[in-house]
Amino acid sequence: MLTRRSILQATGGAAAWTPARLARAQDYPVRPVRLLVGYSAGGATDIVARLIASRLSARLGQQFIVENRPGAATNIATEQVVRAAPDGYTLLLASAANAINSTLYEKLNFDSIRDLQPVAGIIRMQNVMELHPAVPVRTVPELIAYTIANPDRVIAGSAGNGSPGHVSGELFKMMTGARMLHVPYRGIAPALADLLAGQIHLLFDNMATAIEYIRSGRVRALAVTTAFRSPLLPDLPTVAEFVPGYEASSWYGLSAPKNTSGEIIDLLNREINAALSDPTIAERFASMGGSPLAGAPSEFQRLLVEETDKWGRVVRFTNAKPQ
């Protein structure tokens, strides 16, 4: 015999779609909204979150409060959002780390694709391959040849095992046969300090961090890692111009707990897409080497699935482990 409980269980909790719940979704938000970020304040990720939060606060009449919850390569913040009520009041600034961590960590208490609901892509940010000027190469083909002739002589730093910069370098090695020694740091700042001092030789760094050092000549840029050149450095080639099919970037989007109301998802999606068309925000993102993603929730979901598969193959190839 079908009971009310069994019917609700079979339909995944149909009470979520009752008129009372729908009315609340239409009134959303009626109190402040938390936007969790898995990194410390002050970096590019934090800037992206605060720009979007400011726009949503102004448009929707409630404060969208950025909460920085660093730790475990963004897994702490992600799990908090996964466990939160699916009411639209706890959101996650999702990033490439979510795609990488799905394979990097053997045991997670959640699945980013299964347990989070995509809202919208926000921005894709370019990384740049940069060298200490003492390294005797000036092009990507020269670097490949040099590392093959001098195995592990070039030391490639990163912000840590499984960081976007790390897997960008490992993808490069997979596709070219380059021989470089990886040294993980606890964050990009100490890695960059050692690059400037000549203690390491190469970084795959985000454009926002690297641009001033490149312009001043303190580091030598070889190429950008995205499929398109950077308006900030238009004469700098892409890695793909020498290594067809290569692409690596940092990206950010907004995710919510699974089963969040479709009305809330659609509202947030519309507002984020509107924000990305705002010239002020677009200009700020462009100054960071970023280009807007925008689009429907399904497009952001497709990006998450594709990136999880891509970086999963890289992590398995390198046998990378968390620090």
Residue pairs with C-beta under 8 A, 6 or more apart in sequence:
7 14
8 14
8 15
12 259
13 259
15 21
16 86
16 259
16 261
21 261
22 261
22 263
24 30
25 88
25 261
25 263
25 264
26 263
28 88
28 261
28 263
28 264
28 267
29 60
29 61
29 62
29 88
29 89
30 62
31 62
31 89
32 62
32 63
32 64
32 65
32 89
33 56
33 62
33 63
33 64
33 65
33 88
33 89
33 90
33 91
34 65
34 67
34 89
34 90
34 91
35 49
35 52
35 53
35 64
35 65
35 66
35 67
35 91
35 92
35 93
35 254
36 67
36 69
36 77
36 80
36 81
36 90
36 91
36 92
36 93
37 45
37 46
37 49
37 66
37 67
37 68
37 69
37 77
37 93
38 45
38 69
38 70
38 71
38 73
38 74
38 75
38 76
38 77
38 78
38 92
38 93
38 95
38 97
39 45
39 46
39 68
39 70
39 74
40 46
40 68
40 70
41 68
43 188
44 125
44 206
44 208
44 209
44 250
44 288
45 93
45 95
45 252
46 66
46 68
47 208
47 284
47 288
48 93
48 122
48 123
48 252
48 285
48 290
49 66
49 93
49 252
50 66
51 275
51 281
51 284
51 285
52 64
52 93
52 122
52 254
52 272
52 275
53 64
53 65
53 66
54 64
55 271
55 272
55 274
55 275
55 278
55 281
56 64
56 268
56 271
56 272
56 275
57 63
57 64
59 271
59 274
59 275
60 267
60 271
64 91
69 76
69 77
69 80
70 76
70 77
71 77
72 322
73 97
73 100
73 101
73 104
73 105
73 160
73 162
73 163
73 322
74 95
74 97
74 98
74 101
75 101
75 105
75 108
77 92
78 92
78 94
78 98
78 101
78 110
78 112
78 116
79 108
79 109
79 110
80 90
81 90
81 91
81 92
81 116
81 255
81 256
81 257
82 109
82 110
82 115
82 116
82 257
82 258
83 257
84 90
84 257
85 257
86 117
86 256
86 257
86 258
86 259
86 260
86 261
87 260
87 261
87 264
88 256
88 260
88 261
88 264
88 268
90 256
90 257
91 119
91 254
91 255
91 256
91 268
92 116
92 254
92 255
92 256
93 122
93 252
93 253
93 254
94 112
94 116
94 118
94 252
94 253
94 254
94 255
94 304
95 250
95 251
95 252
95 253
96 164
96 249
96 250
96 251
96 307
96 311
97 162
97 163
97 164
98 112
98 116
98 304
98 308
99 112
99 304
99 307
99 308
99 310
99 311
100 162
100 163
100 164
100 167
100 311
100 315
101 108
101 112
101 162
102 108
102 111
102 112
102 113
102 308
102 311
102 312
103 308
103 311
103 312
103 315
103 316
104 161
104 162
104 315
104 320
104 321
104 322
105 322
110 116
112 255
112 304
112 308
113 301
113 304
113 305
113 308
114 258
115 257
115 258
116 255
116 256
116 257
116 258
117 255
117 256
117 257
117 258
117 259
117 260
117 265
117 297
118 253
118 254
118 255
118 297
118 298
118 300
118 301
118 304
119 253
119 254
119 255
119 256
119 265
119 268
119 269
119 272
119 297
119 300
120 253
120 254
120 268
120 269
120 272
120 273
120 293
120 294
120 295
120 296
120 297
120 300
121 251
121 252
121 253
121 293
121 294
121 295
121 299
121 300
121 303
122 251
122 252
122 253
122 254
122 272
122 276
122 292
122 293
122 294
123 251
123 252
123 276
123 285
123 290
123 291
123 292
123 293
124 226
124 249
124 250
124 251
124 290
124 291
124 292
124 293
125 206
125 207
125 208
125 249
125 250
125 251
125 252
125 288
125 289
125 290
126 206
126 207
126 224
126 225
126 226
126 230
126 249
126 289
126 290
127 164
127 165
127 168
127 204
127 205
127 206
127 207
127 224
127 225
127 226
127 248
127 249
127 250
128 204
128 205
128 206
128 207
128 210
128 214
128 221
128 223
128 224
128 225
128 230
128 233
128 236
128 289
129 140
129 143
129 172
129 202
129 203
129 204
129 221
129 222
129 223
129 224
129 225
129 239
130 195
130 202
130 203
130 204
130 205
130 210
130 213
130 214
130 219
130 220
130 221
130 222
131 137
131 143
131 201
131 202
131 219
131 220
131 221
131 222
132 195
132 196
132 198
132 200
132 201
132 202
132 219
132 220
133 217
133 218
133 219
133 220
134 198
134 201
135 143
135 146
135 154
135 201
135 202
135 220
136 146
137 143
137 146
137 222
138 220
138 222
139 222
139 242
140 222
140 223
140 237
140 239
140 241
140 242
140 243
141 242
143 154
143 178
143 202
143 222
144 176
144 177
144 178
144 242
146 154
147 153
147 154
147 178
147 179
147 180
148 177
148 178
148 179
150 179
151 179
152 179
152 180
152 181
153 181
154 179
154 180
154 181
154 201
154 202
155 180
155 181
155 183
155 199
155 200
155 201
155 202
156 169
156 180
156 181
156 182
156 183
156 200
156 201
156 202
156 203
156 204
157 182
157 183
157 184
157 185
157 191
157 194
157 195
157 200
157 202
157 203
158 165
158 166
158 169
158 182
158 183
158 184
158 185
158 191
158 203
158 204
159 165
159 166
159 184
159 185
159 186
159 187
159 188
159 191
160 166
160 184
160 185
160 186
160 187
160 323
161 184
161 320
161 321
161 322
161 323
162 315
162 320
162 322
163 184
163 188
164 204
164 206
164 248
164 249
164 250
165 188
165 191
165 203
165 204
165 205
165 206
166 182
166 184
166 204
166 320
167 248
167 311
167 314
167 315
167 318
167 320
168 204
168 225
168 248
169 180
169 182
169 202
169 204
170 182
170 314
170 317
170 318
170 320
171 246
171 248
171 314
172 178
172 204
172 239
172 243
172 246
172 248
173 179
173 180
174 314
174 317
174 318
175 243
175 245
175 246
176 243
180 202
183 200
184 323
185 191
185 194
186 323
188 203
188 205
188 206
188 209
191 200
191 203
192 203
192 205
192 209
192 213
194 200
195 201
195 202
195 203
195 219
196 213
196 218
196 219
203 210
203 219
204 225
204 248
206 250
206 288
206 289
207 224
207 230
207 232
207 288
207 289
207 290
208 287
208 288
208 289
208 290
210 219
210 221
211 232
211 233
211 289
213 219
214 220
214 221
214 233
221 233
221 236
222 236
223 236
223 237
223 238
223 239
223 241
223 242
224 230
224 233
224 236
224 237
224 238
224 239
225 238
225 239
225 246
225 247
225 248
225 249
226 238
226 247
226 248
226 249
227 238
227 240
227 247
228 238
228 291
229 236
229 237
229 238
230 236
230 289
231 286
232 286
232 287
232 289
238 246
239 246
239 248
240 246
240 247
251 293
251 303
251 307
253 293
253 300
253 303
253 304
254 268
254 272
256 264
256 265
256 268
265 297
269 296
269 297
272 294
273 294
273 295
275 281
276 282
276 285
276 292
276 293
276 294
277 292
277 294
282 292
285 291
285 292
293 299
293 300
293 303
